[in-house]
């Protein structure tokens, strides 16, 4: 009959006025989500809406986002944070084809920059790949070994990990310097590095940094170092770890996912192949 599929499935009982009211209602709910997560894309918006009991499909949501000009368009910015021109030992990639099925099996670490009026501030993070939870972080005006070590020490103090955890990072001097490696050895970590020129080997932490930038750092447009120190930790601990949904863990926040897996014996732990 040369009719669009949407025409076939449309409900003739729904008037144009009713549809506009429904669209406006969804728009209001989207804007409420965007108050806390200003740069959330449509997939994550869909997950938030469904968790709130809103029955809506992907196609309808995309139509509403287009109708009210609510689509998020990310801006790309780049500053190099990896200095791999050094003489320290580089470790093999231990997580290629590795399957993670619990916490404290693989930790990844990375550093990103934050632009302020007077230059740059740097953020180092340590993340548990299984839950995507940020377990250690540090902020500094200097991109050095001390920055990375501070984040690692926080992660170790918080998690008290067993020996044998794989610590994965890029080939930056901050992660391969003598002081950092010494801490890893003292705590029984297996050391792992990304392959040369291959950013996909640490894609999980790269994705984390992208999220932090698009949903907090670029949105806030910090002016001073003090603003970064006062506000970014709040986003990491209270929003990213406790509220932000992640598609890789069933559209749950990291902390909720960890608690679900660790505290309920009848919940099987998923296997995440890296």
MOVEN-V943739 format. One record per backbone hydrogen bond with DSSP energy under -1.0 kcal/mol. NH is the residue of the N-H (numbers start at 1). CO is the residue of the C=O. E is the energy in kcal/mol with one decimal. If there is no record, write none. Layout:
# MOVEN-V943739
NH:CO:E + NH:CO:E
This chain:
# MOVEN-V943739
8:4:-1.6 + 9:5:-1.8 + 14:11:-1.7 + 19:15:-2.5 + 20:16:-2.3 + 21:17:-2.0 + 22:18:-2.5 + 23:19:-2.9 + 24:20:-2.3 + 25:21:-2.0 + 26:22:-2.3 + 27:23:-2.7 + 28:24:-2.2 + 29:25:-1.8 + 30:26:-2.7 + 31:27:-2.6 + 32:28:-1.7 + 33:29:-2.0 + 34:30:-2.4 + 37:33:-2.7 + 40:37:-1.5 + 45:41:-2.3 + 46:42:-2.5 + 47:43:-1.7 + 48:44:-2.4 + 49:45:-2.6 + 50:46:-2.2 + 51:47:-2.2 + 52:48:-1.4 + 53:50:-1.5 + 54:49:-2.8 + 61:57:-2.1 + 62:58:-2.6 + 63:59:-2.0 + 64:60:-2.3 + 65:61:-2.6 + 66:62:-2.0 + 67:63:-2.7 + 68:64:-2.2 + 69:66:-1.1 + 70:65:-3.5 + 86:84:-1.4 + 98:95:-2.2 + 100:272:-3.0 + 107:166:-3.2 + 108:127:-2.6 + 109:168:-2.0 + 110:125:-1.7 + 112:123:-2.5 + 114:121:-2.9 + 116:119:-2.3 + 117:223:-1.8 + 119:116:-1.2 + 121:114:-2.7 + 122:140:-3.3 + 123:112:-2.7 + 124:138:-2.6 + 125:110:-2.4 + 126:136:-2.7 + 127:108:-2.9 + 128:133:-2.3 + 129:106:-2.1 + 132:128:-2.0 + 135:126:-2.3 + 136:126:-1.5 + 138:124:-2.1 + 140:122:-2.2 + 144:142:-1.1 + 148:144:-1.3 + 149:145:-2.7 + 150:146:-2.1 + 151:147:-1.5 + 152:148:-2.1 + 153:149:-2.8 + 154:150:-1.8 + 155:151:-2.0 + 156:152:-2.5 + 157:153:-2.5 + 158:154:-2.3 + 159:155:-2.4 + 160:156:-2.5 + 164:188:-2.7 + 166:105:-2.6 + 167:190:-3.0 + 168:107:-3.2 + 169:192:-1.6 + 173:83:-1.8 + 175:172:-1.3 + 177:173:-1.2 + 181:177:-2.4 + 182:178:-2.1 + 183:179:-1.3 + 184:180:-1.9 + 185:181:-2.6 + 186:182:-2.6 + 187:183:-1.4 + 188:185:-1.4 + 189:184:-2.6 + 190:165:-2.7 + 192:167:-2.4 + 194:169:-1.8 + 198:195:-1.8 + 201:198:-1.3 + 202:199:-1.3 + 203:200:-1.5 + 206:202:-2.0 + 207:203:-2.4 + 208:204:-1.8 + 209:205:-2.6 + 210:206:-2.0 + 211:207:-2.2 + 212:208:-2.5 + 213:209:-2.3 + 214:210:-2.7 + 215:211:-2.5 + 216:212:-1.1 + 217:212:-2.5 + 218:213:-3.3 + 220:216:-2.8 + 221:217:-2.2 + 228:224:-1.5 + 229:225:-2.3 + 230:226:-2.1 + 231:227:-2.3 + 232:228:-2.0 + 235:231:-1.6 + 236:232:-2.4 + 237:233:-2.7 + 238:234:-2.3 + 239:235:-1.2 + 240:235:-3.3 + 241:236:-2.1 + 243:239:-2.4 + 244:239:-2.7 + 246:252:-1.1 + 249:246:-1.2 + 250:247:-1.3 + 251:246:-2.0 + 255:241:-2.8 + 257:253:-2.5 + 258:254:-2.5 + 259:255:-2.4 + 260:256:-2.3 + 261:257:-2.2 + 262:258:-3.0 + 263:259:-2.3 + 267:264:-1.5 + 272:100:-3.6 + 274:98:-3.3
